[in-house]
Amino acid sequence: MNTILISYDLPLGTEPRYYTDVSNLIKNNSITWAKPLESVFIISTNKTSFEMRDEIKLITPINSKILVVDIINGSGWATSNISTAVTDWMHKNI
């Protein structure tokens, strides 16, 4: 299982359905997930970061910016003004 951070910026004026489609794709490919920021997910998945990037690219406009990073368990992290539900998930999964 991999823990992956996914962040994405879709071009200005992108139809809202694209955001819904990306969110659903990420959730459907996750064993568990947290959404700490508007366009950021941290997920546990059996997919690689490359596979997740490629799947997101298939359903987003061509100029979309996508960042997918592997997180190694035990990595340090810090937050500010992030919900308790998300930080609890992070304590459990990172």
C-alpha positions in Angstrom: 0.0 0.0 0.0 1.2 3.5 -0.9 0.5 6.8 0.8 0.3 9.6 -1.8 -0.3 13.3 -1.7 -2.2 14.6 -4.7 -2.6 18.3 -5.5 -4.2 19.7 -8.7 -5.0 23.1 -10.2 -7.5 23.1 -13.1 -7.4 26.0 -15.6 -9.4 29.1 -14.7 -13.0 28.7 -15.9 -13.0 24.9 -15.8 -16.5 23.5 -15.5 -17.3 22.4 -11.9 -17.9 18.8 -13.1 -14.2 18.3 -13.7 -13.5 19.0 -10.0 -16.2 16.4 -9.1 -14.8 13.9 -11.5 -11.2 14.3 -10.1 -12.5 14.0 -6.6 -14.5 10.9 -7.4 -11.6 9.3 -9.2 -9.2 9.9 -6.3 -11.8 8.6 -3.7 -12.6 5.5 -5.9 -8.9 4.6 -6.1 -8.3 5.0 -2.4 -8.4 2.6 0.5 -8.7 5.6 2.8 -8.3 9.3 2.1 -8.2 12.7 3.7 -8.8 16.1 2.0 -6.9 18.8 4.0 -7.2 21.5 1.4 -9.6 22.4 -1.4 -7.6 20.7 -4.2 -5.4 18.4 -2.1 -5.9 14.8 -1.1 -3.7 12.4 0.9 -4.6 8.8 0.1 -3.7 5.3 0.9 -3.9 3.3 -2.3 -2.6 0.2 -4.1 -1.8 2.5 -7.1 1.6 4.2 -7.7 2.0 8.0 -7.9 2.6 7.6 -11.7 -0.7 5.6 -12.2 -2.7 8.2 -10.2 -1.2 11.1 -12.2 -1.9 9.4 -15.5 -5.5 8.6 -14.5 -6.1 12.2 -13.4 -4.6 13.5 -16.6 -7.1 11.5 -18.6 -10.1 13.3 -17.2 -8.8 16.8 -16.8 -8.3 19.7 -19.3 -4.9 19.7 -21.0 -3.5 22.7 -19.1 -4.3 21.2 -15.7 -1.4 21.2 -13.1 -1.1 17.9 -11.2 1.3 17.1 -8.4 1.5 13.5 -7.0 4.1 12.7 -4.3 4.8 9.5 -2.5 4.8 9.9 1.3 7.0 7.5 3.3 5.4 6.4 6.6 7.1 8.1 9.5 7.6 11.3 7.4 7.5 14.5 9.4 4.6 16.8 8.8 3.0 19.9 10.4 -0.3 21.7 9.9 -2.1 24.9 10.8 -5.8 25.3 10.9 -6.5 21.9 9.4 -9.5 19.9 10.8 -9.0 17.4 13.6 -10.5 14.7 11.3 -7.7 15.2 8.8 -4.9 15.4 11.3 -6.2 12.3 13.1 -6.2 10.5 9.7 -2.6 11.8 9.1 -1.5 10.5 12.5 -2.9 7.1 11.7 -1.7 6.8 8.1 1.6 8.7 7.8 
